[in-house]
Amino acid sequence: MGKSILKDKSYAFAILIVKLSQLLVSDKKEYVLSKQLLRSGTAIGALIREAEFAQSKADFIHKLSISLKEANETLYWIDLLKDTNYIDKDQHQIHYNLNKELVAMTISSINTTKSRL
């Protein structure tokens, strides 16, 4: 993969998720949802990094597919945090839109790789 936009954006998103998780713990005293968000939100980029050294194209697709599942789970936690009033609409919109962008880019990478099998 080398220098990739997906790798960079997923890392930047992970940083935002860590900061949001820290905010939820320190300001809202919320520990359960923030931990779930932290786990799934940072796993997206970690799995993309794992895919860099995939043993095959099939392994690459598998790693990205798991990353996609983590991104989808992260959308769930972001929605739940908004609907339970832990984050406001603006915070939700920022995190949700960035995550949806990662979803679209990951799907595109998977489809491109599949077309080259």
N, C-alpha and C positions, 0 to 999 in steps of 0.2 A: 504494500500500500504506500509506503514512503510518506511523503508530506501530503496529507489529504485534508480536504475541507471537513469531511465527516469526522475524522480523528480530532481535529482542532475544535470543532463545534461541540462534540460530545464531551471533551475535556472542559471547555468553558462552561457547559451546562452542568457538569458535575460540581464545579466550583460554586455555581449559583445554588445548587441543591444543598451543598454542605453549609453554605451561609444561611439558607432558609431554615434548615434543620437546627442550626445553632440559635437562630432567632426564635424559633418555636419553643425550644427548650428554655432559653433564658427569659424571654418576655411572656410567653403564654403558659409556661410550665407544662408543656405537652410533650410526653415522652414516647408514647406508643406509635402514633401515626408518624411522628417525625423520624423515628427509627426505620419504619417501613419505607418511607420516602427516601431516606438516606441510602438504604440498601439498594433499592431498585434504581434510583436515579443515578447513582454512581456506577452501578453495574453496566449500564449502557456503554459508557466509554471503555470500561475495563474489558468488556467482551469484544469491542471493536479493536482494541489493542491486541487482544489474544488472536484475533483473525489475521493480524499482520504476519504471524508466523504459522499459519495454518499448514497442515501437511499436504493438503490437496485442495482443489477447488470445492469439492464436496464438504470438506472440513471448514473451509472459509464460509461457505453458505450456511452451514450449521451454526457457526459462531455468530454470524450476523443475524440469523433467525432467532437465536436466544436473546441477542441484544434487542431485537424488535419486540419480543415478548416482554422484556424488562421495561422498555419504553412505554408499551401499552399499559403495563401495571402502574408505572409512574403517573400516567394520565389519570388513572383511577384515584390515586392518592391525592393528586393536585385538586381534582374535582371534589373529593371528600373533604379536604381541608377548607375549600371555599364554602361548601354547603353546610359545614359545621361552624362557620365563622371564625376559623383560625387564621385564614388569610383573606384579604379583601379582594375585590374584583380586579383591581389593577395588578396586584401580585399574581393572582390566578392567570390573568391574560398573558402576562409576560412569560411565566413558566410554561403555561399550556402551549402557547404559540411556538416557543423554542423547541419544546418536546415534539410537537407535531412536525416541525421542520426536520428534526432528527429521524422521525418515523418515515417521512417521505424520502429522505436521502438514503436511509437504510434499505427501504424497499427497492429503490432504484438500483442500488449497488447489488442487491441480491438478484434482481432481474437481469442486470447486465452480465453478471457472472454466469447465470443459468443459460443465457443465450450463447455463451462462448464454450459451453460444455460439448 
